[in-house]
Amino acid sequence: MRTQQDSADPGNEMLQDLKAVLLVGGLGTRLRSVVPSTPKVLASIGETAFLELLVDQLRSQGVHRLVLCTGYLGDQIEARFGNGENWGVSIEYSKEEEPLGTAGAIKNAERYLGDSSTFIAMNGDSFLEVNFCELVEFHHRHAAAVTLAVVRTEDTSRYGTVQADQAGRVQGFAEKTNKAVPGLVNGGVYVFNRSILKHIPAGQASLEKDIFPAVLERGVYANEQQGIFIDIGTPADYIRAQQLRSLLDSAAKGRLSRSVQ
């Protein structure tokens, strides 16, 4: 647990009024062989739940207002984190009665965003070392509707790829090919203009498949990150996360690479 005493660097004051929406309602079907009875975001990485890493990362950079989009076994998440005071943040819960997908979950959380014109969103089952201040500045500098944090990898076989021009404007998305080729992949961290919610229908919808391709002309940008990236969607990656737990903990606190100094 964390307290207010180890909160953010005052240099990141621009982030303190932003809200972050965390997508933590996934079923975690592929991970149930190793995490059978808890939400995958509560899977232990050493002595820390994976979701704690994300909360630490946000808080350490000045983002204190969180909305958790819960679904499957969401009561366990709420029991663990409560209102967030033990982690030096404030937490609200947007509960799904049925699975809504990544876009549907964000739409469902709209009422918790207040009058925010910009907000951060993050997948709850992946960790990307990212400088949120730089990401938000990039978003505003390009007058983007949506900014994706992306990472370059030599093996995109498990992921679809993001196709962007030299200015970072996304031109399109390619489905995964199961081939070990290099490319840019979606790191699961986003900055949204509030206006994009008008283009997300109520009910089930996917950011990656339904929304991003449909709003490209409104200005979808990719901002490449250089730090550590991992998801825990499969048993093999969960084991890898265990092996990298000290690096993940350092990255969550902004101590690993120059990208979050």
C-alpha positions as CSV (number, residue, x, y, z in Angstrom):
1,M,0.0,0.0,0.0
2,R,1.0,3.6,-0.6
3,T,0.2,6.8,1.1
4,Q,0.1,10.5,0.2
5,Q,3.6,10.9,1.5
6,D,5.2,9.3,-1.5
7,S,3.0,10.9,-4.1
8,A,3.9,12.7,-7.3
9,D,6.7,15.1,-8.3
10,P,5.2,18.6,-8.3
11,G,6.6,19.0,-11.8
12,N,3.6,17.0,-13.1
13,E,0.9,19.3,-11.7
14,M,-0.7,19.4,-15.2
15,L,-1.9,15.8,-14.6
16,Q,-3.5,16.3,-11.3
17,D,-6.9,17.3,-12.7
18,L,-7.0,14.5,-15.3
19,K,-8.9,11.3,-14.7
20,A,-7.6,7.9,-15.6
21,V,-10.1,5.2,-16.7
22,L,-8.7,1.7,-16.0
23,L,-10.3,-1.2,-17.9
24,V,-10.2,-4.0,-15.3
25,G,-13.4,-6.0,-16.2
26,G,-11.9,-8.7,-18.4
27,L,-12.8,-12.3,-18.0
28,G,-9.2,-13.5,-18.1
29,T,-10.1,-16.8,-19.7
30,R,-6.6,-17.7,-20.9
31,L,-5.1,-17.0,-17.5
32,R,-7.5,-19.1,-15.4
33,S,-5.2,-22.1,-15.4
34,V,-2.8,-20.2,-13.2
35,V,-5.2,-17.6,-11.6
36,P,-8.4,-19.5,-11.3
37,S,-10.5,-17.6,-8.7
38,T,-9.5,-13.9,-8.9
39,P,-9.7,-11.2,-11.6
40,K,-6.5,-11.3,-13.6
41,V,-5.7,-7.7,-12.6
42,L,-5.3,-9.0,-9.0
43,A,-2.9,-11.7,-10.1
44,S,0.2,-11.5,-7.9
45,I,3.5,-10.2,-9.2
46,G,5.7,-11.1,-6.3
47,E,3.9,-9.7,-3.3
48,T,2.0,-7.1,-5.4
49,A,-1.2,-7.4,-7.3
50,F,-0.7,-6.4,-11.0
51,L,-3.2,-3.6,-10.7
52,E,-1.2,-2.1,-7.9
53,L,1.6,-1.5,-10.4
54,L,-0.7,0.6,-12.6
55,V,-2.1,2.6,-9.6
56,D,1.5,3.2,-8.4
57,Q,2.5,4.3,-11.9
58,L,-0.3,6.8,-12.2
59,R,0.1,8.2,-8.7
60,S,3.8,8.6,-8.9
61,Q,3.4,10.8,-12.0
62,G,0.6,13.0,-10.5
63,V,-2.6,11.2,-11.7
64,H,-4.7,10.7,-8.6
65,R,-8.3,10.5,-9.8
66,L,-9.1,7.0,-11.0
67,V,-12.2,5.3,-12.4
68,L,-12.0,1.4,-12.4
69,C,-14.3,-0.2,-15.0
70,T,-15.1,-3.5,-13.3
71,G,-17.0,-6.6,-14.4
72,Y,-16.0,-10.2,-13.8
73,L,-15.3,-10.6,-10.0
74,G,-15.3,-6.9,-9.6
75,D,-16.3,-7.1,-6.0
76,Q,-12.8,-8.5,-5.2
77,I,-11.2,-5.4,-6.8
78,E,-13.4,-3.1,-4.9
79,A,-12.8,-4.9,-1.7
80,R,-9.0,-4.7,-2.3
81,F,-8.8,-1.0,-3.3
82,G,-11.8,0.6,-1.7
83,N,-11.8,4.4,-2.3
84,G,-8.1,4.4,-3.0
85,E,-7.0,6.3,0.1
86,N,-4.5,3.6,1.1
87,W,-2.8,4.2,-2.3
88,G,-2.8,8.0,-2.2
89,V,-5.5,8.2,-4.9
90,S,-9.3,8.5,-5.2
91,I,-11.1,5.6,-6.9
92,E,-14.6,5.4,-8.3
93,Y,-16.1,2.3,-9.8
94,S,-18.0,2.0,-13.1
95,K,-19.6,-1.5,-12.9
96,E,-20.6,-3.5,-16.0
97,E,-23.7,-5.7,-15.7
98,E,-22.5,-7.6,-18.7
99,P,-19.2,-7.6,-20.7
100,L,-19.0,-4.4,-22.7
101,G,-15.6,-4.6,-24.4
102,T,-12.9,-1.9,-24.2
103,A,-15.0,0.8,-25.9
104,G,-18.2,-0.1,-24.2
105,A,-16.6,0.1,-20.8
106,I,-15.3,3.6,-21.4
107,K,-18.7,4.7,-22.7
108,N,-20.3,3.2,-19.6
109,A,-17.9,5.3,-17.4
110,E,-18.8,8.6,-19.0
111,R,-20.8,9.8,-16.1
112,Y,-17.7,9.6,-13.8
113,L,-15.7,11.9,-16.0
114,G,-17.4,15.1,-14.9
115,D,-16.6,18.0,-17.1
116,S,-13.2,16.7,-18.1
117,S,-12.3,17.5,-21.7
118,T,-9.4,15.1,-21.8
119,F,-8.8,11.8,-20.0
120,I,-6.4,8.9,-19.9
121,A,-7.5,5.3,-20.4
122,M,-5.4,2.1,-19.8
123,N,-5.8,-1.6,-20.2
124,G,-5.7,-3.2,-16.8
125,D,-3.9,-6.3,-17.9
126,S,-0.8,-4.7,-19.5
127,F,2.0,-2.5,-18.2
128,L,3.8,0.1,-20.4
129,E,6.5,2.3,-19.0
130,V,5.3,5.7,-20.2
131,N,5.7,9.4,-19.3
132,F,2.1,10.6,-18.9
133,C,3.0,14.2,-19.0
134,E,4.8,13.9,-22.3
135,L,2.0,11.7,-23.7
136,V,-0.6,14.3,-22.8
137,E,1.6,17.1,-24.2
138,F,2.0,15.2,-27.4
139,H,-1.8,14.7,-27.6
140,H,-2.5,18.5,-27.2
141,R,0.4,19.5,-29.5
142,H,-1.1,17.5,-32.4
143,A,-4.7,18.4,-31.6
144,A,-5.4,14.7,-31.6
145,A,-8.8,13.2,-30.9
146,V,-7.1,10.1,-29.6
147,T,-3.5,9.3,-28.9
148,L,-2.2,5.8,-28.5
149,A,1.0,5.0,-26.7
150,V,2.8,2.5,-28.9
151,V,5.9,0.4,-28.6
152,R,8.2,-1.1,-31.3
153,T,8.7,-4.8,-31.1
154,E,10.6,-7.3,-33.2
155,D,7.9,-9.9,-32.9
156,T,4.4,-8.7,-33.6
157,S,2.9,-12.2,-34.0
158,R,0.6,-11.9,-31.0
159,Y,-0.6,-8.4,-31.9
160,G,-2.1,-6.3,-34.5
161,T,0.1,-3.5,-35.7
162,V,-0.3,0.3,-35.8
163,Q,0.6,2.0,-39.1
164,A,1.6,5.6,-38.6
165,D,3.3,8.3,-40.7
166,Q,6.4,10.2,-39.7
167,A,4.4,12.8,-37.8
168,G,2.8,10.0,-35.8
169,R,-0.7,10.2,-37.4
170,V,-2.2,6.8,-37.6
171,Q,-3.0,5.7,-41.1
172,G,-4.5,2.3,-40.3
173,F,-4.3,-0.9,-38.3
174,A,-3.3,-4.4,-39.5
175,E,-4.6,-7.6,-37.9
176,K,-2.1,-9.9,-36.3
177,T,-0.5,-12.3,-38.8
178,N,1.0,-14.8,-36.4
179,K,4.3,-14.0,-38.1
180,A,7.4,-12.8,-36.2
181,V,7.9,-9.5,-38.0
182,P,8.8,-6.1,-36.5
183,G,6.4,-3.3,-36.1
184,L,4.5,-0.9,-33.8
185,V,2.0,-2.4,-31.4
186,N,-0.7,-0.8,-29.2
187,G,0.6,-0.5,-25.7
188,G,-2.8,-0.2,-24.1
189,V,-2.4,3.4,-22.9
190,Y,-4.5,6.2,-24.4
191,V,-5.3,9.9,-24.2
192,F,-8.9,10.7,-25.3
193,N,-10.7,13.9,-26.1
194,R,-14.1,13.8,-24.4
195,S,-15.7,14.4,-27.8
196,I,-14.7,10.9,-28.9
197,L,-17.4,9.4,-26.6
198,K,-20.0,10.7,-29.1
199,H,-18.7,8.1,-31.5
200,I,-18.9,5.1,-29.1
201,P,-22.3,3.4,-29.1
202,A,-23.9,2.2,-25.9
203,G,-23.4,-1.5,-25.4
204,Q,-20.6,-3.8,-26.4
205,A,-17.9,-2.3,-28.6
206,S,-14.1,-2.6,-29.1
207,L,-11.7,0.3,-29.3
208,E,-9.3,-1.6,-31.5
209,K,-11.8,-3.1,-33.9
210,D,-14.8,-0.8,-33.9
211,I,-13.8,2.7,-32.8
212,F,-10.3,3.6,-33.8
213,P,-10.6,2.6,-37.4
214,A,-13.9,4.6,-37.6
215,V,-12.4,7.9,-36.3
216,L,-9.1,8.0,-38.1
217,E,-10.1,11.1,-40.0
218,R,-10.7,13.0,-36.7
219,G,-7.0,12.6,-35.8
220,V,-5.7,9.5,-34.2
221,Y,-2.0,9.7,-33.3
222,A,0.6,7.2,-32.1
223,N,3.3,8.3,-29.6
224,E,6.2,5.8,-29.5
225,Q,7.4,4.7,-26.0
226,Q,10.9,3.2,-25.3
227,G,10.4,1.5,-21.9
228,I,9.3,-1.9,-20.7
229,F,6.1,-3.4,-22.0
230,I,4.3,-6.5,-20.9
231,D,0.8,-7.9,-20.7
232,I,-0.3,-10.9,-18.6
233,G,-2.9,-12.3,-20.9
234,T,-1.4,-15.7,-21.1
235,P,0.3,-18.1,-18.6
236,A,3.6,-17.6,-20.4
237,D,3.5,-13.9,-20.1
238,Y,2.3,-14.0,-16.5
239,I,5.4,-16.1,-15.8
240,R,7.6,-13.5,-17.6
241,A,6.0,-10.7,-15.5
242,Q,7.0,-12.6,-12.4
243,Q,10.6,-12.8,-13.6
244,L,10.5,-9.0,-14.3
245,R,8.8,-8.0,-11.1
246,S,11.6,-5.9,-9.7
247,L,11.9,-4.0,-13.0
248,L,8.1,-3.5,-13.2
249,D,8.1,-2.2,-9.6
250,S,10.9,0.3,-10.5
251,A,9.2,1.4,-13.6
252,A,5.9,1.9,-11.8
253,K,7.7,4.3,-9.5
254,G,9.4,6.1,-12.4
255,R,12.9,4.8,-11.5
256,L,13.8,2.5,-14.4
257,S,14.5,4.4,-17.7
258,R,15.0,7.9,-18.8
259,S,11.5,7.9,-20.3
260,V,10.0,8.6,-16.9
261,Q,12.7,10.6,-15.2
